[in-house]
Amino acid sequence: MNIEHKQQEIVEEFSMFEDWMQKYEYIIELGKDLPLIEKENKDDEHLIRGCQSKVWLHATVDADGRVHFSADSDAIITKGMIALIIRVLDSEKPVDIVEADLHFVKDIGLMQHLSPTRSNGLASMIKQMKYYGLAFQASA
Amino acid sequence: MIAEAGHKTSTDFMKVRDDFPILKTKVNGFPLVYLDNAASSQKPQQVIDSISNYYSNFNANIHRGAHHLANLATEMFESVREKLALRIGASKHEVIFSSGTTDSINLVATVIGHSMINAGDEIILSEMEHHSNIVPWQMMAERQGAVIRVIPVLDNGTLDIDAYRKLLNEKTKVVSVVHISNSLGTLNPVKEMARMAHEYGALFMMDAAQSAAHMNLNVQDLDCDLMAFSAHKMCGPTGTGVLYGKEKWLEFFPPFRGGGEMIEQVSFRGTTFNTLPHKFEAGTPDIAGVIAFGAALDYLDSIGMETIAARENELHLMQEQRLLEIDGLRMIGTAKQKSSLSSFVIEGLHPFDIGSLIDQMGIAVRTGHHCTQPLMDRFKVNGTVRASLAFYNNEEDVERFIEALKKANSMLR
């Protein structure tokens, strides 16, 4: 399943929610379930400083040239959003990550979490994911 | 008598809400509950109209023109200076227009640095200062080789006045302290603190960004040397504010920015500067903003600052009582003398998560460090939720805020 398919799948899932509460309850659940970043990677080097919540992000590339992300945040809703973004971009090729247009965030009505206020570091996180993609592309 | 006044004001305040068009806004399908007044107040129609009226009928550059409109605009602009001077007990030429509190503090820190700070001199700030009353002083201290001393904050969110007394010494040149903390709501004893600073010959500056919206300030009574505040927290427009300074200091300080308006004679051999207040007002000011600020002051006075304070206290009391119903809530800032805001954390929850969820229910609060990171470190929190009230809020706002908090609390558990 490619990035576009995964985005469509998420949009479809979210279309079943009847109100904002169901939507956020789901994101909170995702946040709680997000596999934590390895302890040794939850350091300042992997920290993306938002104005309010912090995000830690790490990436590796496997033998097939596919990128794997692990991440964490101190805020649960931010974590839930991270889980969705990782679901879309994980196990993809660097070039596809660099070129990805994450329209699903807008489609499911959560664009305010990517607002330029930098409040939760998510916009910076996506940028950082793309930088990882670029770096892996260059080293491939 | 208090009950009677309370009853009367609550009836009047129903009408007051109609003056603020934005209060009819819906957010995420819910009527807006605006509890971020400490960040910026909303604007009554009178202020909004004043801006449009200025541009529609009076727009011209001030002070220089010899034509009808220029004269009218100058008169309108200068009448606001008079209004402000009267309001705070100052002389007209002691009221300098700036772009806001931050701008005023930068002005003061810069000119004091140039004129009276030498290596080893000391500047006293407090642990509860907004970044705008920390960073300009740090920048200046670094340039001049001066040292910054910090008054600690006690557990209840008040300043440690004994520690302040010990910090003061002959090397202290300036004390700059917030009047009402934007993060805690604490009302600091500035009059007493100014007196103590003066015993050592130090200047006392007061950041009145929060307090100017809630009470009458009199610089004679407080005996502060310098005071800064912003229009946008007082129902006025953004981009305009005030620096008050005692005449003797403003005369003594060198100019801040160079440009038109602040000069008397310019030649390439040298320039002589204009008299106060123009010496500190280089370039075309925010004329529309200042005139609308005047409309905001008239608006506040039409209700009365004491009536405003009484109404805000009434709502704040209700808010603080109702917040006790929230499981795991810890109030940050429990001073006896506190303005109309509540800053708190809920154990185990991130303020940002709480803010995001209650925003879904139309509630606007501020979450985060409120530009007071040293204070957050002091209380060992990564931020707080801050609900700040204004006189145009009502009991229903508080009610909906508490209900939303309860819902968010249960969703996040």
Boltz contact constraints between the chains, C-beta under 6 A:
constraints:
  - contact:
      token1: [A, 20]
      token2: [B, 360]
      max_distance: 6.0
  - contact:
      token1: [A, 52]
      token2: [B, 352]
      max_distance: 6.0
  - contact:
      token1: [A, 52]
      token2: [B, 368]
      max_distance: 6.0
  - contact:
      token1: [A, 52]
      token2: [B, 383]
      max_distance: 6.0
  - contact:
      token1: [A, 53]
      token2: [B, 352]
      max_distance: 6.0
  - contact:
      token1: [A, 74]
      token2: [B, 350]
      max_distance: 6.0
  - contact:
      token1: [A, 75]
      token2: [B, 350]
      max_distance: 6.0
  - contact:
      token1: [A, 75]
      token2: [B, 352]
      max_distance: 6.0
  - contact:
      token1: [A, 75]
      token2: [B, 353]
      max_distance: 6.0
  - contact:
      token1: [A, 76]
      token2: [B, 353]
      max_distance: 6.0
  - contact:
      token1: [A, 77]
      token2: [B, 353]
      max_distance: 6.0
  - contact:
      token1: [A, 77]
      token2: [B, 356]
      max_distance: 6.0
